[in-house]
Amino acid sequence: MSSASDRWDYDVAVIGGGPGGSTCATALAQRGRKVVVLERERFPRFHIGESQLPWTNEILRTLGVRDTIAASGFIEKWGASFRGPDGPDERYADFQYARETPTPQTFQVLREKFDEILLRYSEKCGAQVLEEHRLTDAAFDRDGVTLRFTDKHGGAGTMRVGVVIDASGRAGVLVKRFGRHEPDPLLLNIAVHAQYEGIPRASGRRAGDIRMFTRPDMGWLWFIPLSDTVISVGAVIPQIVHRRESKATAEESLAHYLANTPVALPLLERARRVSPARFDADYSYLATRMAGDRWVAVGDAAAFLDPVFSTGVMLAMQAGLEVAEAIDNGLGTGDVSARIFARYERAVRGRYHHFRRFAVGFYEPAFRKLWYSRPPFRSIFDAVVSVLAGNWRPSFVTRMLVEVFFAVVAVERVLLKLRGLRGAR
């Protein structure tokens, strides 16, 4: 194994300490690579994206941190419930019955705590973490990369590294230098969210599950338990609706969307907001370039998919594992060109489109109608729930069951269109 001390200060620099970045740093440090993380903020820091998926458990086990997460007091999550604007009952997706899901129970997490655990674990594994350090420039040459940065006191510094990982989230510091984020034309939404107390929760095993309420305008609300008293509440609204209905502040906009979702009002009778409301936009996108010579992007820097099925953290961490393997192999052979990341980039794009199919469907009346009425056979429903649990590599049988589901959606789409034409006569 080549040593960074011969040519560079570090084998690898990771720009950003979120789940994708910390996964890269941990996995590379565990392989004996010299790694530095440049993180512009001081952890713990707020971040949205609290609801996790069962398939994240396997990544945490691979890193060796799953037991730590399980012992950290996070709320247990076993599934998700969905309620339409007209239906009296909630449709429940129980991960226990999701096909090919090794560990069905996952967590609802305070991201400031979850992300800090992962970042401190990177340090424990040998990565150097420099918080409140901001990248200002990256100069690439044949033999390495010269990074320039500033620290919290405004002081400037430089370092030489072999490879740079852009894990800077939506900032995409290298992605936007060499390309751009391409918005998804079918997933143009915004989110506004805050934390509340005084909202009743389900009882028993389902007390920690996410609850989702859909709206006639194709938007939806989330209710995510974060503790025994605090629940994250958010509204995801089509941009075209938001441009028409948004209010002067995030707090006013959120209050408006909650008040105009009648099916959720019984939960909000005694609700009290205990945090500022915040906006999130730029849903959804793929980077036009995810890698080049001596650099690669992971997590939200590379792609972001609408949060309807909570895939963000899992996708970022899975990408982190794959990037670490590619870089370690590349450093070992002396080739860290764009070529070695081609397989990784195909995998990221493939997973995006795998889950995108369901995200796009969720905003379509035909998909929602079938989902709320439940597919005709239990095995089909369980196959769909498997994907919603994070199954990004389903077996042939599960794939075929999912195809049957979408075939029925297509039939329902035609029927809805015919009914609309008859009604217009």
Buried (B, 14 or more C-beta within 10 A) or exposed (E): EBEBEEEBBBBBBBBBBBBBBBBBBBBBBBBEBBBBBBBBBEBBBEBBBBBBBBBBBBBBEBBEBBEBBBEEEBBBBBBBBBBBBEBEEBBBBBBBBBBBBEBBBBBBBBBEBBBBBBBBBBBEBBBBBBBBBBBEEBEBEEEBBBBBBBBEEEEEEEBBBBBBBBBBBBBBBBBBBBBBBEBBEEBBBBBBBBBBBBBEBBEEEBBBBBBBBBBEBBBBBBBBBBEEEBBBBBBBBBBEBBEEBBEEEBBEBBBBBBEBBEBBEEBBEEBEBEBEBBBBEEBBBBBEBBBBBBBBBBBBBBBBBBBBBBBBBBBBBBBBBBBBBBBBEBBEEEEBEBEBBEEBBEBBBEBBEBBBBBBBBBBBBBBBBBBBEEBEEEBBBBBBBBBBBBBBEBEEEBBEBBEBBBEBBEEBBEEBEEEEEEEEE
